[in-house]
């Protein structure tokens, strides 16, 4: 995925929802990328948003109702079921910094 294509997905609801899911379920993954390679974090989130959009289109072509599509997209791509043993959350100031960064990744 090219940077320009990735940027178009940064405004996607799925981009932000998946970031929230990652913060809850894979906080160390987010922390590592946030500090070492934010471009990779942006790209990862954009790829998930694109995957969610692609699945949405496929299911829509099959004639599924929107509410069913949303449920499938959320559970299979954006926010799958959490692990049985949730990880330790990130400290609130760091979590807040990450969410603030997500509002404008170019800042």
N, C-alpha and C positions, 0 to 999 in steps of 0.2 A: 504494500500500500504506500503510495506516495504521500509526502507531507501535505500537499494541497488537498488530496482526497481525505486524509486523516482529519484535517482541520474542519471539514464540512460536518463531520460527525461529532465534534466537540460540543455542539449546541443541541445534540440529541438528548432527549430525556433518558434514553437508555444508557448513554455515556455516564451521566451522573448517577443513575440508579445502580449501575454496576460498580461504580466507585464506592458508593455507600455499602453495597454488599461486600465488596472486598475489604473495606475498613472493618466490617463486623466479623468476617469469616477468614480473611487472610491478611491481617494487619501487618505482619512482618514483611510480606511480599510488597505491600504498598510502601511501607517505610523504606525498604531497601531501594526500590526504584525512585522514590521521591528524593532520596539523598544522593543516589549514585547516577541515575540516568532518567531524568524527567521526560525526556523525549521518548524513551521506551515505554514509560507509563502512559503517556499520551497516545502512543501508537497502539498499545495493548487495549486501552479503553475504546479507541476508535474502531479497532477490529471487532470488538464485542458488539459495539453499536451497529456496525455494518452487518455482522452475522445475524443480529436480532431483526434488522430491517429485511434482510434476505429471507429469513424464515417467515416473517410476517407476509411478504409478497407471495411466497409459495403456498402458504396456508390460505391466503385470500383467493388465489387462483383455484384452489380446491373447493371454494365455496363455503368455507367455515365462517360462522358469525364472528364479528369483531371481538366480542367478549371472550369467546373461546380462544381466538387467536392470541389475544393479550395474555391470557392465562398460560398458554403453551409457551409463548415467547419468554415470559417472565421465568417460568419454572425450568425451562431447558437452556436458556442462554444468559439472561440478565441476572437472575437471582435464584439459582438452584437451591434445593434444600440445604440448610446449613449442616455442618458436621455435628456428630453426636456430642463431641466435647468442644464447646466453643473456645477459641483461643483467648488469651489475655488481651484486652483492648489496649489500644495506644493511649498514651496520656492525652487528656483533653486538649491541652495547648497544641500539641502536634497534630492531632486530628483536625482541629480548627484551622491550622496553617494549611493543611492539605486541602481542605474544603475551600478555603479562600483562594488557593492557587488554582483550583479547578474552575473557579468562576472566570478567570482570565489567565490561562496557561502561558500566554505570551508576555505577561507583565514581569 
